[in-house]
Amino acid sequence: MNQSKKVGILVAGGPAPGINSVISSVVIYCEKQNVEVVTLYDGFKWIMRGDTSHACSMSIEEANRIYYRGGSCIRIARDNPTKNPAHLNKTITTLKELSIDKLITIGGDDTAFTAKTLAEHAKGQIRVVHVPKTIDNDLDLPEGISTFGFQTARHYGSEIIKRLAEDALTTSRWYFTIAMGRKAGHLALGIGKAASATVTLIAEEFSGNNKLTINKLVDILAGSIIKQLSYGRKYGVAVIAEGLVEAMTDADIKELSDVERDEHGNIRIAEVDFGGILKKLVKSRLKQFNIKTTIVSKNIGYELRCVDPIAFDLEYTRELGYNAAKYIIEGGNQALISVQNGRFVPMHFEDITDPDTGRSRIRMVNVNSEGFKVAQHYMTRLTTDDFTVPKKLTELASVTGIESNEFRKEFEYVI
């Protein structure tokens, strides 16, 4: 091995299926090019503090063994060197001490920002490229191109919903399932659509004049339950994006006031019992109409992050790892690694940065897309027809025991 030039690789943010596959692919490619790879444990945690004791090499044999596995063999951490200039400087000096002049980061939007900042601060001393990883699917890739890990998480998430749907039917109950996705609703929508959930709710629906309040969210869910009952169905599964929490104010969900924030300043949404709050409020709302139903709240997310990747992500991460290693060895710098239409396309940090925030742009669900319209078509939720077709309005009102005009006053605003 040539000791004078090394590639460092680290993982930051949250886990996603396929991390080990990227690491494996980078190690194998680099060794074939006679370039040593240094695996940096726990993201930026140690190197930003000048600690080199958690840096290791990896053989091809080891790389082959981890290729199919979920999780991260070099672990993961959210430590953020950009918050403190001293930590940023220390990161650069530590990498140089380890003879690393090329760094591959694996992570989501926060890690992409860290990679961009590090590359700019290094001023050419260390080249940095970023491999987009997140089950949230919210990095600014072209429409239709996933972040790695998303397809696997969607697959296993939809399997969970399918089983809950069968249980709901069998036991005449509802499940309120909270799906991960701090800002964007891709995972919730993908899971709900694939598993044919009764209703799926994402934050992107609520913008402009269609502001979200906790009361509106409660009435949308209550409306779905009422509509199911009008069909003679006492069961259902709602997939609810956790990002709806951030779409509301602290005044709506007072429990948010004591929630911790991570190293990047984001609310730790997992600390909020969002499903439990909605369960309590929806049951109370339905009680006003003498409707009793069993609701079970459940979070879906952590059990998806470290599963073994499906074939799609195995193939995808091999291409990403190969292109990341090849690009940076050949002089590439300051780019997000993407594969578009079967071809490698480096997306330079400056091109995917939001000029207003200085950070990577977040890809939201396009609620005007055909895919979203199809998803909505197969949901059971209140629609315009329920209030313009007299027969439908009468059937819904009869479930609640109130007059049609009164039902309109209570629920029409949610459509």
Sequence and secondary structure as in RCSB ss.txt:
>XXXX:A:sequence
MNQSKKVGILVAGGPAPGINSVISSVVIYCEKQNVEVVTLYDGFKWIMRGDTSHACSMSIEEANRIYYRGGSCIR
IARDNPTKNPAHLNKTITTLKELSIDKLITIGGDDTAFTAKTLAEHAKGQIRVVHVPKTIDNDLDLPEGISTFGF
QTARHYGSEIIKRLAEDALTTSRWYFTIAMGRKAGHLALGIGKAASATVTLIAEEFSGNNKLTINKLVDILAGSI
IKQLSYGRKYGVAVIAEGLVEAMTDADIKELSDVERDEHGNIRIAEVDFGGILKKLVKSRLKQFNIKTTIVSKNI
GYELRCVDPIAFDLEYTRELGYNAAKYIIEGGNQALISVQNGRFVPMHFEDITDPDTGRSRIRMVNVNSEGFKVA
QHYMTRLTTDDFTVPKKLTELASVTGIESNEFRKEFEYVI
>XXXX:A:secstr
 EEEEEEEEEEBSS  TTHHHHHHHHHHHHHHTTEEEEEETTTTTTGGGT  TTEEE  HHHHHHHTT  S TT 
 B   GGG HHHHHHHHHHHHHTTEEEEEEEESHHHHHHHHHHHHHHTTSSEEEEEEB TT  BS  TT   BTH
HHHHHHHHHHHHHHHHHHHHHT EEEEEE  SS  HHHHHHHHHTT SEEE GGG  TT    HHHHHHHHHHHH
HHHHHTT   EEEEEETTHHHHS TTT GGGGG  B TTS B GGGS HHHHHHHHHHHHHHTTT    EEEEEE
SHHHHTS   HHHHHHHHHHHHHHHHHHHTT  SEEEEEETTEEEEEEGGGSB TTTSSB B    TTSHHHHHH
HHTS S  THHHHSHHHHHHHHHHHTS HHHHHHHHGGG 
